[in-house]
């Protein structure tokens, strides 16, 4: 083996060992049964081959125990694979509440990333070691795939919706970032690096972009919110033509017709791009669409601003007694 040549990538996240053990189990089962079948075929070929031109083979009687065995044993082994893999899959999509958020936008052919504090990056991601990091990802054009082998982290980034994933790096260093979904001519060049830093070094990097520091994602969203005149309808006191957005994120919103919906990332996105899709109870569908008027980066800014407007409200975000005479969209 040549110096520096690795059979497996570095193991640098809390999920890495779980994925590696599952991979080892899959390989062990595959190798065991592969060898068992091959050796069995070789044995049968020599043991039962015709020794004379007129030789007639003996009758073979089936074995119920054998029939049940080669159905039940593989089934149980596959169940282990399924539940083990499902456990890892679910865990990767349930970030801790204290996880720091990083917003990711895939674009032919680059990764655009922005921290909630405002620091922006292109094809690079800086994170502190031993701290959970939640990625909120979207695509501007086609399907991409955010892949960091050292973290055993891989998730499709899909246009028109948000996908989320989280990780916690366990070792400082520099790790490759790839797009693992073919996305066009320069797909092979769509890569970068993840830099895992000590907490103090990360904080110094985070505030070192300029003398005044970068504008936070929520602050940028507030500026955009006001420039688009959203504040004229969505007033904090619920007296505007649209519902108040204070405390709406994470709450349950009551819709026309009696249905309810959780105000999560996807709902906020849909409310901006397709405001007539879900109408809040007590309001009319008069909000214009911003489809094509705001970019994916701006959508993320607006979403961060809505998140910053207080803790989730108790119960429906808009009182049922809201005056139905007030015409507004969401």
C-alpha positions as CSV (number, residue, x, y, z in Angstrom):
1,X,0.0,0.0,0.0
2,X,1.4,3.4,-1.0
3,X,1.8,6.1,1.7
4,X,-1.3,8.2,2.0
5,X,-3.6,5.7,0.3
6,X,-6.7,5.0,2.3
7,X,-9.2,2.2,1.9
8,X,-11.8,4.2,3.8
9,X,-12.2,8.0,4.4
10,X,-11.5,9.6,7.8
11,X,-14.0,9.0,10.5
12,X,-14.7,12.5,11.8
13,X,-18.4,12.7,13.0
14,X,-20.6,11.1,15.6
15,X,-22.4,9.2,12.9
16,X,-19.3,7.8,11.2
17,X,-18.8,4.8,13.5
18,X,-22.5,3.8,13.3
19,X,-22.4,3.9,9.5
20,X,-19.1,2.0,9.4
21,X,-20.4,-0.8,11.7
22,X,-23.5,-1.2,9.5
23,X,-21.3,-1.3,6.4
24,X,-19.1,-3.9,8.0
25,X,-22.2,-6.0,8.8
26,X,-23.4,-5.8,5.2
27,X,-20.0,-6.8,3.9
28,X,-19.7,-9.7,6.3
29,X,-23.2,-11.1,5.4
30,X,-22.5,-10.6,1.7
31,X,-19.1,-12.2,1.8
32,X,-20.3,-15.1,4.0
33,X,-23.2,-16.0,1.7
34,X,-21.2,-15.3,-1.5
35,X,-18.6,-17.8,-0.4
36,X,-21.2,-20.3,0.9
37,X,-23.0,-20.2,-2.5
38,X,-19.8,-20.5,-4.6
39,X,-18.4,-23.3,-2.5
40,X,-21.8,-25.1,-2.6
41,X,-21.9,-24.9,-6.3
42,X,-18.4,-26.2,-6.6
43,X,-19.1,-29.1,-4.3
44,X,-22.3,-30.0,-6.1
45,X,-20.6,-29.8,-9.5
46,X,-18.0,-32.4,-8.4
47,X,-20.1,-34.5,-6.1
48,X,-23.1,-35.0,-8.4
49,X,-21.6,-34.8,-11.9
50,X,-22.5,-37.6,-14.3
51,X,-19.8,-40.4,-14.3
52,X,-21.1,-42.4,-17.2
53,X,-23.1,-41.5,-20.3
54,X,-26.0,-43.7,-19.3
55,X,-26.0,-42.9,-15.6
56,X,-29.3,-41.8,-14.1
57,X,-29.4,-39.6,-11.1
58,X,-31.2,-40.6,-7.9
59,X,-34.4,-39.0,-6.9
60,X,-34.0,-35.9,-4.6
61,X,-36.5,-35.4,-1.9
62,X,-37.1,-31.9,-0.5
63,X,-36.5,-31.0,3.1
64,X,-39.1,-28.8,4.8
65,X,-36.6,-27.7,7.4
66,X,-34.1,-26.7,4.7
67,X,-36.8,-24.8,2.8
68,X,-37.8,-22.9,5.9
69,X,-34.3,-22.2,6.9
70,X,-33.1,-20.5,3.7
71,X,-36.2,-18.3,3.8
72,X,-36.2,-17.4,7.5
73,X,-32.5,-16.8,8.0
74,X,-32.0,-14.3,5.1
75,X,-35.3,-12.6,6.1
76,X,-34.0,-12.1,9.7
77,X,-30.6,-10.9,8.5
78,X,-32.3,-8.4,6.1
79,X,-34.6,-7.2,9.0
80,X,-31.4,-6.4,11.0
81,X,-30.1,-4.4,8.0
82,X,-33.4,-2.5,7.6
83,X,-33.9,-1.5,11.2
84,X,-30.3,-0.7,11.8
85,X,-30.2,1.5,8.6
86,X,-33.6,3.1,9.5
87,X,-32.3,4.0,13.0
88,X,-29.3,5.8,11.5
89,X,-31.5,7.5,8.8
90,X,-34.0,8.8,11.4
91,X,-31.2,10.0,13.8
92,X,-29.5,12.0,11.0
93,X,-32.8,13.9,10.4
94,X,-33.6,14.8,14.0
95,X,-31.1,17.6,15.0
96,X,-30.7,18.6,18.6
97,X,-32.6,21.8,19.6
98,X,-29.3,23.5,20.3
99,X,-27.8,22.8,16.9
100,X,-26.4,25.8,15.1
101,X,-28.0,26.4,11.7
102,X,-26.2,26.8,8.3
103,X,-28.1,27.5,5.2
104,X,-26.9,25.8,2.0
105,X,-27.9,26.6,-1.6
106,X,-26.8,24.4,-4.4
107,X,-26.2,26.0,-7.8
108,X,-24.6,24.9,-11.0
109,X,-21.8,24.5,-10.1
110,X,-21.1,25.7,-6.6
111,X,-22.2,25.5,-3.0
112,X,-23.3,28.8,-1.4
113,X,-23.4,28.7,2.4
114,X,-24.4,31.2,5.0
115,X,-24.3,31.2,8.8
116,X,-27.1,32.8,10.8
117,X,-24.6,35.4,12.0
118,X,-24.2,36.5,8.4
119,X,-20.9,35.1,7.3
120,X,-21.1,33.8,3.7
121,X,-19.0,31.1,2.0
122,X,-18.5,29.6,-1.4
123,X,-17.6,25.9,-1.6
124,X,-16.3,26.1,2.0
125,X,-17.9,25.4,5.3
126,X,-16.3,26.3,8.6
127,X,-17.8,24.7,11.8
128,X,-16.7,24.2,15.4
129,X,-15.7,20.8,16.6
130,X,-18.0,18.9,19.0
131,X,-21.0,21.1,18.2
132,X,-24.1,20.0,16.4
133,X,-24.7,21.7,13.0
134,X,-28.0,21.6,11.2
135,X,-28.0,22.2,7.4
136,X,-31.0,23.7,5.8
137,X,-30.6,23.1,2.0
138,X,-32.2,24.1,-1.2
139,X,-31.3,24.2,-4.9
140,X,-31.6,27.0,-7.4
141,X,-31.7,24.8,-10.5
142,X,-31.4,21.0,-10.5
143,X,-31.0,18.2,-8.0
144,X,-27.6,18.3,-6.2
145,X,-26.3,16.1,-3.4
146,X,-24.4,17.4,-0.4
147,X,-21.8,14.7,0.4
148,X,-19.0,14.7,3.0
149,X,-17.4,11.2,3.1
150,X,-15.6,11.8,6.4
151,X,-18.8,12.6,8.2
152,X,-20.7,9.8,6.4
153,X,-23.1,12.6,5.4
154,X,-25.1,12.6,2.2
155,X,-28.4,14.2,1.3
156,X,-30.2,15.3,-1.9
157,X,-30.6,19.0,-2.4
158,X,-33.9,19.4,-4.3
159,X,-35.3,22.5,-6.1
160,X,-38.6,23.7,-4.8
161,X,-38.3,22.3,-1.2
162,X,-36.0,22.3,1.8
163,X,-34.1,19.3,3.0
164,X,-32.3,19.1,6.3
165,X,-29.5,17.1,7.8
166,X,-27.3,17.5,10.8
167,X,-23.9,16.3,12.0
168,X,-21.4,16.8,14.8
169,X,-17.7,16.8,13.8
170,X,-15.4,15.1,16.3
171,X,-12.0,15.9,14.9
172,X,-10.5,19.2,13.7
173,X,-9.2,19.2,10.2
174,X,-10.0,19.7,6.5
175,X,-12.5,17.3,4.8
176,X,-13.7,17.0,1.2
177,X,-17.1,18.2,0.2
178,X,-18.7,16.8,-3.0
179,X,-21.8,16.9,-5.1
180,X,-22.6,13.2,-5.6
181,X,-25.6,13.7,-7.9
182,X,-24.8,14.3,-11.6
183,X,-26.0,17.9,-12.2
184,X,-24.6,19.0,-15.5
185,X,-21.4,19.6,-17.5
186,X,-19.2,20.7,-14.6
187,X,-20.6,18.4,-12.0
188,X,-17.1,17.0,-11.3
189,X,-15.9,20.4,-10.3
190,X,-18.7,21.1,-7.8
191,X,-16.8,20.4,-4.6
192,X,-15.1,22.1,-1.7
193,X,-13.9,21.7,1.8
194,X,-15.3,21.5,5.3
195,X,-13.0,23.1,7.9
196,X,-13.5,21.8,11.5
197,X,-12.0,24.2,14.0
198,X,-11.6,24.6,17.7
199,X,-14.4,26.8,19.2
200,X,-12.2,29.8,19.9
201,X,-10.7,29.7,16.4
202,X,-14.2,29.4,14.9
203,X,-15.5,32.4,16.8
204,X,-12.5,34.4,15.6
205,X,-13.1,33.3,12.0
206,X,-16.9,34.0,12.3
207,X,-16.3,37.7,13.3
208,X,-13.4,38.3,11.1
209,X,-15.0,39.2,7.8
210,X,-14.9,42.9,8.2
211,X,-14.4,45.6,10.9
212,X,-18.1,45.9,11.5
213,X,-18.9,42.3,11.1
214,X,-21.4,40.7,8.6
215,X,-25.1,41.4,8.6
216,X,-26.9,38.5,10.2
217,X,-29.2,36.4,8.2
218,X,-32.2,37.5,10.1
219,X,-31.2,41.2,9.9
220,X,-30.9,40.8,6.1
221,X,-34.3,39.1,6.0
222,X,-35.8,42.0,8.0
223,X,-34.4,44.5,5.5
224,X,-35.8,42.5,2.6
225,X,-39.1,42.1,4.4
226,X,-39.4,45.9,4.7
227,X,-38.2,46.6,1.2
228,X,-40.8,44.3,-0.2
229,X,-43.5,46.1,1.9
230,X,-44.4,42.9,3.7
231,X,-44.6,44.9,7.0
232,X,-47.6,46.9,5.7
233,X,-49.8,43.8,5.8
234,X,-48.2,41.6,8.4
235,X,-48.3,43.9,11.4
236,X,-47.3,42.6,14.9
237,X,-50.7,43.6,16.4
238,X,-52.8,41.6,13.9
239,X,-54.4,44.8,12.7
240,X,-52.9,44.5,9.2
241,X,-54.5,42.9,6.2
242,X,-52.4,39.8,6.8
243,X,-51.8,37.8,10.0
244,X,-49.1,38.7,12.4
245,X,-45.9,36.7,12.0
246,X,-44.7,37.1,15.6
247,X,-44.3,33.7,17.1
248,X,-45.8,31.9,14.1
249,X,-42.7,29.7,13.3
250,X,-43.1,26.3,14.9
251,X,-46.8,27.0,15.8
252,X,-50.0,25.4,14.6
253,X,-51.8,27.6,12.0
254,X,-55.5,27.3,11.5
255,X,-56.6,27.4,7.9
256,X,-59.8,28.1,6.1
257,X,-62.0,25.0,6.2
258,X,-60.8,24.0,9.7
259,X,-57.6,22.4,8.7
260,X,-54.3,23.1,10.6
261,X,-50.7,23.1,9.4
262,X,-47.4,23.3,11.2
263,X,-45.6,26.5,10.4
264,X,-42.2,25.0,9.5
265,X,-39.6,25.9,6.8
266,X,-41.6,24.4,4.0
267,X,-44.8,26.2,5.0
268,X,-43.0,29.6,5.2
269,X,-41.5,29.0,1.7
270,X,-44.8,28.0,0.3
271,X,-46.5,31.1,1.8
272,X,-44.1,33.3,0.0
273,X,-44.1,31.6,-3.4
274,X,-47.7,30.2,-3.5
275,X,-49.6,32.3,-1.0
276,X,-53.0,31.0,-2.2
277,X,-52.2,27.4,-1.5
278,X,-53.0,27.6,2.2
279,X,-55.1,30.5,3.5
280,X,-55.1,31.4,7.2
281,X,-58.6,31.4,8.8
282,X,-60.1,34.9,8.9
283,X,-58.2,36.3,5.9
284,X,-58.7,36.5,2.2
285,X,-56.3,35.3,-0.5
286,X,-55.0,38.7,-1.7
287,X,-51.3,38.3,-1.1
288,X,-49.3,38.4,-4.4
289,X,-46.9,35.7,-5.2
290,X,-43.1,36.4,-5.0
291,X,-42.3,33.5,-7.3
292,X,-39.4,34.7,-9.5
293,X,-39.0,37.9,-7.6
294,X,-36.9,36.5,-4.8
295,X,-33.9,34.2,-5.0
296,X,-33.2,31.1,-2.9
297,X,-30.8,33.1,-0.8
298,X,-33.4,35.8,-0.2
299,X,-36.0,33.1,0.7
300,X,-33.6,31.8,3.4
301,X,-33.1,35.3,4.7
302,X,-36.9,35.8,5.0
303,X,-37.3,32.5,6.7
304,X,-34.5,33.3,9.2
305,X,-36.3,36.6,9.9
306,X,-39.6,34.9,10.5
307,X,-37.9,32.5,12.9
308,X,-36.4,35.4,14.8
309,X,-39.9,36.9,15.6
310,X,-40.3,35.2,18.9
311,X,-41.1,31.8,20.4
312,X,-43.9,29.7,19.0
313,X,-47.3,31.0,20.0
314,X,-49.6,28.8,22.0
315,X,-52.4,27.4,19.9
316,X,-53.3,28.7,16.5
317,X,-51.1,31.6,15.4
318,X,-54.2,33.6,14.3
319,X,-57.1,33.9,16.7
320,X,-60.3,32.4,15.5
321,X,-62.0,35.7,16.3
322,X,-59.9,37.5,13.7
323,X,-62.2,39.8,11.7
324,X,-63.1,38.1,8.5
325,X,-63.8,41.5,7.0
326,X,-60.0,42.2,6.9
327,X,-59.0,41.1,3.4
328,X,-55.4,39.8,3.3
329,X,-53.4,36.9,2.3
330,X,-51.2,34.9,4.5
